Amino acid sequence: MYKDYPAAYQVSKGSALQVDKPFYERVRDAKEGRTLIESFEVPIRTGRAWKVPAGHVFRVTTPVGPQVGDFNVWNANDPRERLWAARTRQLQGAHVSTHDRLWSNLPFLRPLVTITDDSLAGYGIDEHGGRLHDLLGTRCDPYVNKMLTGEDFHHHCHSNLTRAVLPHGLTEFDVHDVLNIFQCTGLNHDDMYFMKACPAQKGDYLEFFAEIDLLCALSTCPGGDLSLAMWGPDAQDPLSVCRPLGVEIYRLDDSLLQGWSQPERAAYKGLHGLHIAKADWEK
């Protein structure tokens, strides 16, 4: 095994990486201070998009049993701002859980959501190095599938997310690298990405606090709980292990939001060194 080595991006006192844990724990624990305003299920091998106002909470749940979900998120008022999976890996970790945040892309660079609760937080690291809620990999897609199998399949997560966001004025080009919710992954000794069977059970959930107005989208992965191989010599159709996912959206009492404010865009205003010299008539 490799020895531990310090993380490159360190949390310093007063930095944006320092999370107000008492606030988010208060949001998590005050169940009487929240009101369910919408709930729905996402059927197998489909996708759905929904909006969440800033200062609200939403959950992704497993209402029937283990199932992986591929999650995208945008600023509802400016979809150019969206999840930046690579930077989130560096700032938070390749797998996320309670108190971790999902960060947006440049030039915005701010938390879109903070994870307030995770029923599987105790999973930890298994005997193969697998961990949950994955940012290492990305969505399955029909292009790679065609390359690997020679077959067309129209219900991969990339396609499901594409169909889900079309009614909101977005296209395939807006679909981005995902958070793989409930997915157990890691890197093997050859530094290759692996996926294991999802350990979630009926009633598990991952809960988020919306830091800004959000447009979210979720695909129920066509691989289901990933207990069956989708590619390679042992590949088979995993339809039998596909299950729906649930979404719940809650409004919080104003009293719970005291002291909280929406995060500002990144403070950098340096124009990347592109300072234009004044013309003679401007001097």
Secondary structure, DSSP 4 states (H G I P E B T S, - for coil): -PPP---SS---TTSTT---HHHHHHHHH-GGGEEEEEEEEE-TT-EEEEEE-TT-EEEEE-SSS---EEEEEEETTEEEEEB-HHHHHHHT-SB--TT-EEEBPTTT--EEEEEEEETTGGG---TTS-EEEE-SS----HHHHHHHHS---S-SHHHHHHHHHGGGT--GGG----EEEEEEEEE-TTS-EEEE-----TT-EEEEEESS-EEEEEEE-TTTTS-S-SSSTT---GGGG---EEEEEEEEPGGGGTT--PPPPP----GGG-PPPPPGGG-
